[in-house]
Amino acid sequence: MYWLVKQDKKKYMWGVIVVTVVAIFGLVVSQRASKIAMENYKQHQIDAREIEAENKADSLKQN
C-alpha cells in the first residue's frame, strides 16, 4: 500500500512540475508576443504619419 501511495505522489509532483513549466512557458511567450505587437503598432503609426505627410506634400504640389 505504501508503495502505491509513494508512486502516486511522484506522478502528482511530475504533473505539477509539467503544468508549472507549461504555464511559465506560455506566460513568457505571451509577454514576448505582446512586446512585439506593441513595437509593430508603434512602427505602423510612424509609417502612417510618413505616408500622410507624403500625400499632403503631393497634394500641395498638384495645386
C-alpha positions in Angstrom: 0.0 0.0 0.0 2.8 2.4 0.9 4.5 1.8 -2.5 1.2 2.7 -4.3 0.9 6.0 -2.3 4.5 6.8 -3.0 4.1 6.2 -6.7 1.0 8.4 -6.8 2.9 11.2 -5.1 5.6 11.0 -7.7 3.1 11.2 -10.5 1.4 14.1 -8.8 4.6 16.0 -8.4 5.5 15.4 -12.1 2.1 16.6 -13.1 2.5 19.8 -11.0 6.0 20.3 -12.4 4.9 19.8 -16.0 1.9 22.1 -15.6 4.0 24.8 -14.0 6.7 24.7 -16.7 4.0 24.9 -19.4 2.3 27.8 -17.7 5.6 29.7 -17.3 6.5 29.0 -21.0 3.1 30.3 -22.0 3.5 33.4 -20.0 6.9 34.1 -21.4 5.7 33.6 -25.0 2.6 35.8 -24.4 4.7 38.6 -22.9 7.1 38.4 -25.9 4.2 38.4 -28.4 2.7 41.4 -26.6 6.0 43.3 -26.8 6.4 42.6 -30.5 2.8 43.6 -31.2 3.4 46.9 -29.4 6.6 47.6 -31.4 4.7 46.8 -34.7 1.9 49.1 -33.7 4.3 52.0 -33.0 6.1 51.4 -36.3 2.7 51.3 -38.1 1.9 54.7 -36.6 5.2 56.2 -37.7 4.7 54.8 -41.2 1.2 56.1 -41.4 2.3 59.6 -40.4 5.1 59.5 -43.1 2.6 58.4 -45.7 0.1 61.0 -44.7 2.9 63.7 -44.9 3.9 62.5 -48.3 0.3 62.5 -49.5 -0.1 66.0 -48.2 3.1 67.2 -49.9 1.9 65.6 -53.2 -1.5 67.3 -53.0 0.2 70.7 -52.4 2.5 70.2 -55.4 -0.5 69.5 -57.6 -2.2 72.7 -56.6 
